[in-house]
Amino acid sequence: MITCKEFMAVFGDYWEGEVAADVRRQMEGHLSHCRTCHVVLDSTGKTVKIVTESGSFDLPDEATKPIVAQIMARIRQHLAS
């Protein structure tokens, strides 16, 4: 079983479907037992849906990638403490 810290380290790749099948299984196993990470996943999904459906946030990848990286770093830092 992976830890929350390990989950968050690859969360972005998991979200984008860019992890190996065995990593995906480990992450899904973790999600089935960890409410905190499940809430992060659920909140991320809801946020992405709101933003994409609103059409008001049309930013290029070079603008959004640093923002996502910073958010993920803060989440990892929070989980590590």
C-alpha positions in Angstrom: 0.0 0.0 0.0 1.3 3.4 -0.9 1.3 6.4 1.5 -0.4 9.7 1.0 2.9 11.3 0.3 3.6 8.8 -2.4 0.1 9.2 -3.8 0.5 13.0 -4.0 3.9 12.6 -5.7 2.3 11.1 -8.7 -1.2 12.5 -8.4 -0.8 14.8 -11.5 0.3 12.0 -13.7 -2.5 9.8 -12.3 -5.1 12.5 -13.0 -3.9 12.8 -16.5 -3.9 9.0 -17.0 -0.1 8.8 -17.5 0.9 6.2 -14.9 1.6 2.5 -15.5 -1.2 0.0 -14.8 0.5 -1.3 -11.6 0.9 2.3 -10.2 -2.8 3.0 -11.1 -3.9 -0.1 -9.2 -1.8 1.0 -6.2 -3.2 4.4 -6.3 -6.8 3.2 -6.6 -6.2 0.8 -3.7 -4.9 3.8 -1.6 -8.0 5.8 -2.6 -10.3 3.0 -1.4 -8.9 3.3 2.1 -7.8 7.0 2.4 -10.5 9.6 2.8 -8.1 12.5 2.6 -6.7 11.5 -0.8 -10.2 10.6 -2.0 -11.4 14.1 -1.1 -8.4 15.6 -2.9 -9.2 13.6 -6.0 -12.9 14.5 -5.8 -12.3 18.2 -5.2 -9.8 18.3 -8.1 -12.4 16.7 -10.4 -15.1 19.2 -9.3 -12.8 22.1 -9.7 -11.7 21.0 -13.2 -15.3 20.6 -14.2 -16.3 24.0 -13.0 -13.3 25.7 -14.7 -13.7 23.9 -18.0 -17.5 24.3 -18.2 -17.4 28.0 -17.4 -15.1 28.8 -20.4 -13.9 31.8 -18.5 -10.4 30.4 -17.8 -8.8 29.8 -21.2 -5.1 29.8 -20.3 -2.2 28.3 -22.3 -0.4 25.3 -20.8 2.7 27.3 -20.1 0.6 29.4 -17.8 -1.3 26.6 -16.1 1.5 24.1 -15.5 3.4 26.2 -13.0 0.1 26.9 -11.1 -0.8 23.2 -10.9 2.8 22.4 -9.8 2.6 25.0 -7.0 -0.7 23.7 -5.8 0.5 20.1 -5.8 3.7 21.1 -3.9 1.5 22.7 -1.2 -0.7 19.6 -1.0 2.4 17.4 -0.6 3.9 19.8 2.0 0.7 19.7 4.0 0.5 15.9 3.9 4.1 15.6 4.9 3.6 17.7 8.1 
